[in-house]
Amino acid sequence: MARVTPLERKGAAVCPASCGELVQGTWNGVNFLVPCPVDLYSLAVVKLRPSPGLTGPADRPKALEAVRRTLSFLGSPELGGELWLDSRIPRGKGMASSTADIGAAASAAAAALGMYLRPRDLAFLAVGIEPTDGTLLPGITLVDHVRGYWQLPLGQGPEAGILALDLGGQVDTLEFNAQPGLAEKNEANEALTRRAFLLVRRGIQEKNLGLLGQGTTLSAEANQSILFKPLLSELRDWSRRRGGAGIVAAHSGTVLGLLYQPERNLEKEEESLRRAFPAVGCSWHMRFIQGGVKVVNNNAAAWRELTVSQGKVRGLGVPGF
């Protein structure tokens, strides 16, 4: 693709969050996860200049590193510039906030060069910074989130509403994946994890939310031996009695999501849940969507359509556009 002139070197992109993972564990010792992308986004804007030096949010060093690596990968390491980032994704909760920042920042940097990162290249760049979710890949894609060698597209998946709940606390992804004994715990869970994956894969391919929910629930339950979540069993049973399809967990975070048919009124469901579980903290109403980074640049109509239809990043001001 032809490059743009220096005065036009700016780009913008969004990457979705994930409400935990549909499945996570190991298969014959290889780490993998299947993300649960939702309509909550990180927005990155990159402006490039001919002089060296990159600036950006001091509290988002991984996103700034993604810009630096992208410029080098695309043959322009000499350029500098500025990263602007706005995300409504809670951090440290297992919602792929860092992956969304990294994916959006890298794609915005490529767009500023007038270029495009293939999904496989984007995943390899991201996993070089930290263990990475599959939300930056199109559709619903299984990934080896630690090494980035394994990517398996599974399909588009069924529509679903998700009532996401924060059970409190924070988990650092790097520390979680470096904990002693994690490989042995995952190995002990492999039989359950395989069953969960096969159910989830069928649910995605057949667009069957019931099968999907069976698989996500099994994976969430298996993960209790690795990162225990209080109230998981109680919330699972409560939701099941009310016609819920299952429960999805952040395997390295604190969030749980209750899966429902897309027409379910999540506001009324939340009201009932708070009466039954007054100790539950924050909650969000989300939609299960397809993964993948979207380059938005200065296409105001497309940006408005995205933000208004998803209703999660409405009102963001994009500098310079």
C-alpha positions in Angstrom: 0.0 0.0 0.0 1.3 3.5 -0.8 2.4 5.6 2.1 0.8 9.0 2.9 2.7 12.3 3.1 4.1 13.4 6.5 1.4 15.9 7.0 -1.2 13.2 6.7 0.4 10.7 9.1 -2.4 10.1 11.6 -4.6 7.1 12.2 -7.2 5.8 14.6 -8.5 2.3 15.5 -10.6 0.6 18.0 -10.3 -2.9 19.6 -13.0 -4.6 21.7 -12.8 -5.9 25.2 -13.5 -9.5 26.3 -15.8 -10.6 29.1 -13.4 -13.2 30.3 -12.9 -16.2 28.1 -15.3 -18.8 26.6 -12.6 -21.4 27.3 -9.0 -21.2 28.6 -6.5 -23.8 29.6 -4.0 -26.1 27.9 -4.2 -28.8 25.2 -1.3 -31.3 25.4 0.6 -28.7 27.3 0.0 -25.8 24.8 -1.8 -22.7 26.3 -4.9 -21.6 24.5 -8.0 -19.5 25.0 -11.2 -18.6 23.1 -12.1 -15.0 23.8 -15.6 -13.6 24.5 -15.5 -10.3 22.6 -18.0 -7.7 23.8 -19.1 -4.2 22.7 -16.8 -2.2 24.9 -13.7 -0.7 23.2 -10.3 0.9 23.5 -9.8 3.8 21.0 -6.2 4.8 19.9 -5.2 7.7 17.9 -1.6 8.0 16.6 0.0 11.1 15.0 3.4 10.6 13.5 6.2 13.1 12.8 9.5 12.9 11.0 11.6 13.4 14.2 12.3 10.6 16.7 10.6 10.1 20.0 7.3 8.8 21.0 5.0 10.2 23.7 1.8 8.8 25.2 -0.1 8.0 28.4 2.4 7.3 31.2 0.1 4.6 32.6 -0.2 2.7 29.3 3.4 1.7 28.5 2.3 -1.5 26.7 0.3 0.5 24.1 3.2 2.9 23.5 5.5 -0.1 23.0 3.0 -1.5 20.5 3.4 1.7 18.5 7.2 1.5 18.6 7.2 -2.1 17.5 4.7 -1.5 14.7 6.8 1.4 13.3 9.9 -0.8 13.3 8.0 -3.8 11.8 6.7 -1.7 9.0 10.1 -0.2 8.2 9.8 3.3 9.8 11.6 3.0 13.1 13.0 6.6 12.7 9.6 8.2 13.1 8.3 9.7 16.3 4.9 10.9 17.3 2.1 10.9 19.9 -0.3 8.2 21.1 -3.7 9.3 22.4 -5.7 6.5 24.1 -9.2 6.4 25.6 -10.6 3.2 27.0 -13.8 2.4 28.9 -12.6 -1.1 29.7 -12.0 -1.8 33.4 -8.4 -2.8 34.0 -7.1 -5.7 36.0 -10.5 -7.5 35.8 -9.8 -10.1 33.0 -11.5 -8.1 30.3 -8.5 -7.9 27.9 -8.0 -4.2 28.5 -4.3 -4.4 27.7 -4.9 -6.4 24.5 -7.5 -3.8 23.4 -5.0 -1.0 24.0 -2.2 -2.8 22.2 -4.3 -3.9 19.3 -5.8 -0.4 18.8 -2.5 1.4 19.2 -0.6 -0.9 16.8 -3.4 -0.7 14.2 -3.6 3.1 14.5 0.1 3.4 14.0 -0.1 1.2 10.8 -3.0 3.3 9.6 -1.0 6.5 10.2 1.6 5.1 7.8 -1.2 4.3 5.3 -0.6 0.6 5.9 -2.4 -2.4 7.3 -1.4 -5.1 9.7 -2.5 -8.6 8.8 -4.3 -10.3 11.8 -1.4 -12.8 12.2 1.2 -10.0 12.2 -0.8 -8.0 14.7 -1.1 -11.1 17.0 2.6 -11.7 16.9 3.4 -8.1 17.6 1.0 -8.2 20.6 2.2 -11.4 22.1 5.8 -10.1 22.1 4.6 -7.5 24.6 2.5 -9.7 26.9 0.2 -12.8 26.9 -2.5 -11.7 24.5 -6.2 -12.2 24.0 -7.8 -13.2 20.7 -10.1 -10.2 20.6 -7.8 -8.4 18.2 -8.5 -11.2 15.6 -11.6 -11.4 13.4 -14.6 -13.4 14.4 -14.1 -15.8 17.3 -10.6 -17.1 17.1 -8.8 -19.6 19.4 -5.2 -18.4 20.1 -2.1 -19.5 21.9 -2.1 -16.4 24.1 1.4 -17.0 25.5 3.5 -17.7 22.4 1.1 -16.7 19.6 1.9 -19.7 17.4 -1.6 -21.2 17.3 -4.6 -19.4 15.8 -7.7 -21.2 14.8 -10.8 -19.3 13.5 -13.9 -20.9 14.9 -16.7 -18.9 13.2 -19.1 -16.1 14.1 -21.0 -17.5 17.0 -24.6 -16.9 18.2 -26.0 -13.6 19.4 -26.2 -13.1 23.2 -26.6 -10.6 25.9 -24.2 -10.7 28.8 -24.8 -9.4 32.3 -21.2 -8.9 33.5 -20.4 -8.8 37.2 -17.2 -7.6 39.0 -16.6 -9.7 42.1 -13.8 -7.4 43.3 -10.0 -7.1 43.3 -7.5 -7.1 40.4 -5.3 -9.6 38.7 -2.1 -8.8 36.9 -1.9 -10.9 33.7 1.9 -11.2 33.7 2.0 -12.3 37.3 -0.9 -14.7 36.8 0.8 -16.5 33.9 4.2 -16.6 35.8 2.8 -18.2 39.0 4.4 -21.4 40.1 2.5 -24.6 39.4 0.2 -23.1 36.8 1.2 -25.6 34.1 0.5 -28.5 36.5 -2.9 -27.1 37.4 -3.8 -26.7 33.7 -2.7 -30.2 33.0 -4.9 -31.6 35.7 -7.9 -29.7 34.1 -7.2 -30.8 30.5 -9.9 -33.4 30.2 -12.5 -30.9 31.4 -11.0 -28.1 29.2 -11.2 -30.3 26.1 -14.8 -31.1 26.8 -15.5 -27.4 27.3 -13.8 -26.5 24.1 -15.7 -29.0 22.0 -19.0 -27.7 23.3 -18.0 -24.1 22.7 -16.8 -24.9 19.2 -20.2 -26.6 18.4 -22.1 -23.7 19.9 -20.2 -21.2 17.7 -20.4 -23.2 14.5 -24.1 -24.1 15.0 -24.9 -20.6 16.5 -26.4 -22.5 19.5 -26.2 -20.4 22.7 -27.3 -23.4 24.8 -24.3 -25.5 23.7 -22.0 -22.5 24.0 -23.2 -21.8 27.6 -22.6 -25.5 28.6 -19.0 -25.2 27.4 -18.3 -21.8 29.0 -19.8 -23.0 32.3 -17.7 -26.1 32.3 -14.5 -24.1 31.7 -15.4 -21.6 34.4 -16.0 -24.4 36.9 -12.7 -26.1 36.0 -10.8 -22.8 36.5 -12.0 -22.7 40.2 -9.0 -24.8 41.1 -6.7 -22.1 39.6 -8.4 -18.9 40.4 -11.3 -19.3 42.7 -14.3 -17.0 42.4 -16.7 -16.7 45.2 -20.4 -16.9 44.3 -19.7 -18.7 41.0 -21.8 -21.7 41.8 -24.6 -19.6 43.4 -24.7 -17.2 40.4 -24.7 -20.1 38.0 -27.6 -21.8 39.7 -29.6 -18.5 40.1 -29.1 -17.7 36.4 -30.0 -21.2 35.3 -33.3 -21.1 37.2 -34.1 -17.9 35.4 -33.5 -19.3 31.9 -29.9 -18.2 31.5 -27.7 -20.0 29.0 -24.6 -20.3 31.2 -21.8 -18.5 32.9 -18.5 -17.2 31.4 -15.5 -16.4 33.6 -12.4 -14.3 33.4 -9.9 -17.2 33.9 -7.1 -14.7 34.9 -9.4 -12.0 36.3 -12.3 -11.2 38.6 -15.3 -10.8 36.2 -18.1 -13.3 35.6 -20.7 -12.9 32.9 -24.2 -14.4 32.8 -25.2 -15.4 29.3 -28.8 -14.7 28.0 -30.7 -14.8 24.8 -30.2 -11.5 23.0 -33.8 -10.3 23.5 -33.5 -10.6 27.4 -34.0 -7.4 29.3 -30.7 -7.1 31.1 -31.8 -4.1 33.2 -34.6 -6.1 34.8 -32.2 -9.1 35.2 -29.8 -6.9 37.0 -32.5 -5.5 39.3 -33.4 -9.1 40.3 -29.8 -10.1 40.8 -29.0 -7.2 43.1 -31.9 -8.2 45.3 -30.5 -11.8 45.5 -26.8 -10.8 45.7 -26.5 -7.4 47.3 -22.7 -7.9 47.8 -22.0 -7.9 44.0 -20.2 -4.8 43.0 -20.1 -3.2 39.5 -22.1 -4.6 36.6 -22.3 -4.0 32.9 -24.8 -4.8 30.1 -22.9 -6.2 27.1 -23.4 -7.9 23.8 -21.4 -10.8 22.6 -19.9 -9.6 19.3 -17.2 -10.6 16.8 -13.6 -9.8 17.5 -11.2 -7.8 15.3 -9.6 -4.4 15.3 -11.4 -1.7 13.3 -9.5 1.2 11.7 -11.7 4.3 11.9 -9.4 7.1 10.9 -11.3 10.3 10.1 -14.4 8.6 8.7 -16.8 10.5 11.0 -19.9 8.7 9.7 -18.5 5.2 10.4 -17.3 6.3 13.8 -20.7 7.6 14.8 -22.4 4.5 13.6 -20.0 2.3 15.6 -20.2 4.3 18.9 -24.0 4.9 18.8 -24.9 1.3 17.8 -22.8 -0.2 20.4 -23.5 2.5 23.0 -20.2 2.0 24.9 -17.8 4.7 23.8 -20.3 7.4 22.9 -19.1 10.9 23.4 -15.4 10.4 22.9 -13.6 13.4 21.4 -11.0 12.4 18.8 -8.3 15.0 18.6 -7.2 16.2 15.2 -10.2 14.6 13.4 
